[in-house]
């Protein structure tokens, strides 16, 4: 007879110990069943307490990394550039999956790194996420928080974020952005968000009054718009007076190209 855990969790492919325990109520019996299934190579352990089914008709099966990320913590929320993928604003696969949860952590599971950043209990949606083996409800940050998280974590290059925000069908709620900026209470985010939103304001339907509200929150301190992947020991920066921030060469050049289009 087919094992209850294998049969019961086969449709979802990916499961944790708590879900298996709902099928076999006795905790120790449940663990014994799982250990036996692992030995029989019917399931694989991704990390202690997290497993995936090995379908009999697909020896190369591996669960979707974002689906894995959504299961790593009880209240895991997919965020930053990983949320861009879930929201279908970005198509590239990444080796790093960003998750928001209670405690910071960095996990390596097979070929992927899972970065868990500090949880913030706002700007969270539940949506249906499609994988090749089924559709599952997961938690993801909304577009407004996702943009701020991308800037906060530096998980995506500024040019790519600008390109996404200028070309994808996306209308932002500025009241949410303003509210989230206050909740984060991180001064540099006002400078970075203001600059990026201004470059994309036409597509995002953000008007000059909204941008002025962000400008009023800028401090006198001059920040640096640092990005991952700049290899130079002393990369060249240029001062942007309007947003009181130092920009790396590539972003400074981009502002010179795009700014005239945003102020017509």
N, C-alpha and C positions, 0 to 999 in steps of 0.2 A: 504493500500500500504506500502511495506517495506521502512523504513527510508533510505534516500539517503546515510547518513554517514555509517550506519550499512551495507548496501548493497555494497557500494563502497569500504569500507575498510575491508570487511570480509576476502578476500583472504590473506591479510598480518597480520591480527589478532592484531598486535601491531601498534599504531599510536599516533602521537602528534597533538596538536591543530592546528599547521600550516598545516598539511596534511588534516585535516578535513576542514579547512578554504578554501582549494582549491576546495572542493566539494560544499560547501555552502559559496558563496563569501561574504555575509554579516556577519561580525564578530559576532555581537550580536545574530543574528538568529542562527548562527552556535553554539555558546555557549549554547543557549537555547535548541537546538536540543540535544546536548551532555548531558546537565543536565537532560533532559527528559529520554534519553536512560539509564542514570545511575539509575534514579528512577525506571525505568521499569526492571532494572537488566539485560539489554541487553549488557551493557558495564560496565567495572569496572575501577575506577580511581586508578592508581598506585601511582601517585603523581600529583600535579596540572599541567595540560597541557600534561600529558602522560596517555594513556588509553589502555585497551585491550578489544577486542570483547569477549563476552561470547557465544560461539557456542551453538546453540540449541540442537545439538546432543552430546555435551560433557560438562557436568556440572562441571567436575573437571579440565577444561582447565586452564593452566597457561603458560605464554610465557617464552621462554628460557631466563635465566638471562643475558647471554652475548648479546643477541639481545636487551634486555632492556637497558643494558649499552651503546650500540651503539646509542641509541636514547636519552640519557640523556642530551646531549649537541649538538648544531648544528654541531660542528666539532669534535665530540668524536672519539677517536682512542683507540681500545682495545690494552692493552699493558701488559708488565711484564708476570707473570705466566698465566694470562688469555689469552694472545696472544699465549702461548705455546699450549693451548687447541685448539684455532682457527686454528693454523698451523698444528694441528694433531701430535704434538710432545709429548703430554701429554693427558691422558684420565680421570684423576680424576676430579670429580666435587669439586668446592670450594665454601664456603659461602661468599667469598670476590671476587668481580670483580674489576680489575684494569683498569682504563680509563685515557687516557691522554687528557687534554683539557686546556682551557685558564686559569681557576682559580681553585686553590685547593678547594676541598670539600670532605665531607664524608657523604654519604646518607644511610639511612636504609630503604629498601623497603621490607616489609614482612620478609622473612627469610634470605635475602641477604644484605650484606654491599657493597656499591659501593664507592671505593676510587678513587677520581679524583686527579691526580697529574699534575704538571706543564707541559704544552704542549711544545714540541720541533718540529719544522717544518722540520723534516728530517726522513728518514727511515720509510716511511709510504706507505703501499700498499692497494689497494682495492681488496678484494677477495669475492667470493661467499661463504656464510656461511650457512650450512645446519642445519635446525631445524626440529622437527617432523611435523611441519605444513607448511613447505615451505623453499625455499632457497632465501636468501637476501644478497645484496651487503653491506658489512660493511668495515670500515677502520681498519687496524691492522698494528702494527709495523712489519717490516721485521725481519728475523731471527737474523741478526747481532745486530740490536738495541734491540730486545727482550732479548737477553742474557745479554746485558749491563744493561737493565732496571731491570731484575731479580736480578742482583747483587746490583744495586743501591737501590732498594726498599726492598731488603731482603724478597721478597715475596715467595721464595721457598728455601728449605734447600740445602746447597751446595752439599751433597751426591746425592740428587735426580737430581740436575742439571747436575752434572758430569755423572751420569748414562744415562740421556737422550742424552747428547752430545757424549757419547761413543758408544751408541747402536742404535741410530736412523739414517736413511739415510739422512745425512745432510752434505753439502759442503758449507763452509762459504767463503765469499769474504773478505779477510783480509784488502784490501784497504778501504772497508766500515767500518770495525771495527776501523781501525786507524783514519779514518776521524771522526767517531762518538765520539771516545775518546777525540779528540781535541775539538769538539763542546761542549761536556759536561764539559770539563775543570775541572774535579774533580780528583785530584791526586790519591786518594785511588783506584779509578776505574782501574788505570793502574796496580797496585799491584794485585788486585783481579782478573781482567780479564786475566792477564798474567799467574797467577797460574792455573786458571781453564782451559784456553786454552792449556797450556802445558800438563795437565793431559789427555786431550782429543785430542791431536794434530793428532794422527794417523787417527782417524775416520773423523776428520774435514779437513784433508789434509792441515794442517798448518805446515810450515817448520821452522827450527831453525832460519833462517834469519828473519822471521816475528816476532818470539818471542824476538829476540835481539832488534828489533826496539822498542818494548814495554819496555824492560829492560832499554834502554837508556833514557826513559822518567820518570823513578822512581826518587823520591826525597830522601833526606837523612832521612826524617821523617819515623819513624817506626809506621805503622798503625796496628790496630786490626781488624781481620776478624770477626766481630760480626754477630751473627745470632739470629733470633727470636726463642724463645722457650728454651733458656738456662736459667734454673731456679736458678742455684747456685748464691749466692751473689758474690763470687769471683771465677768464672769458671777458670780452669787451661788452660793456653795458652803456646804454644811453638814457638820459633822463627824459621822462615824459612828464611835463609840467602839469598837464590837466589832471592826471591821476596820481601825481606825486610819487612816482615809482620808477625804478631803474629797470630798463628792459634789455634783454640780451639781443645781440645783433639781429637774429632772424625775426624776432617778434617786433622789434623796432621798425625793420623794413616792411613788415606786413602792415603795421599801423599806417605807414606812409602811403601804401597802396590802397588800403581799404577806407581810410578816414574820409577822403573826398566823397565816396559813395554813400557814406552814412550821414552827411550833413547837407545833402542837396535839398 
